[in-house]
Amino acid sequence: MQANVVVVGSLNMDLVTRAQRLPQAGETLAGESFFTVPGGKGANQAVAAARLGAQVAMVGCVGADAYGQQLRDALLGEGIDCQAVAIAEGVSSGVALIVVDASSQNAIVIVAGGNGQLSPASVMRFDALLQSAEVIICQLEVPAETVEYTLARGHALGKTVILNPAPATGPLPAHWFGHIDYLIPNESEAAALTGLPVNDLASAKVAATHLLALGVGKVIVTLGAQGAVFADGTGFEHFAAPVVQPLDTTAAGDTFVGGFAAMLARGEGVREAIAFGQQAAAISVTRAGAQPSIPYLLEVQTVVTA
Ligand code: RIB
């Protein structure tokens, strides 16, 4: 099997608590439930792309612990090529401590663990995977130099390069932008990248214009229930979000990115890919947890054709 989507990124075990609300500083809150599920932005995007029709390979790193084994097994169970998911001795696997509140919003603390060991050399070693890909996806839960290398290499190979700048803490290095075909931030990430407030359609357009001026190919700002704004330098398009009752928004953005990439990899147009990614993400928010919430192709097609 040759992978047409390659994800270079993180794998985390998600330790998830539900509580009425998110705790404040110094406060101890009683949670209502607890569960442990595979997550990590990279792995979630890989699972989404695989469930939504792509042949996927993952490049990542876990610790030599039980979580690492479970995280790798979860991807293997989805038919994802894990030859490039290394197991590092002496570090834990990545973990994410997640609290989901009654209104389905979440707060997440991540500990990089093995994700922090993913070096440019770990990606170079599997250059054949990048060469076989149509689409290469990165996020920001692995070292910046590894993201930088992957973006540059993907661009040099003429691949479609997607950066989901999550989590974003500030502007990206200027020389990255020319290597990115699709930059896909959410509101808070677009705000962190530009220094501008982003909370609605109008402000998303301003931020997208700013990002295009920095040299990125195309921008998709995802706005949750407010949909998504697509900007390619010739204008803006708004894609309304499907209306659903959210239970847990964890991995909604990852589902969008994975679904979007799967559609591009099979030759669909960008508008079809955005609408498809939105349908998949809308299903995911009605379910709890990261990877367990991601729908399969048939579920999304059923909604699209209904
Ligand atoms: O995007 C959701 C993901 O963010 C979670 O699965 C968690 O692992 C964090 O990486």
Residues whose N, C-alpha, C, O or C-beta is under 5 A from the ligand:
A	BS01	RIB	N12 D14 G39 G40 K41 A96 T250 A251 D254 A290
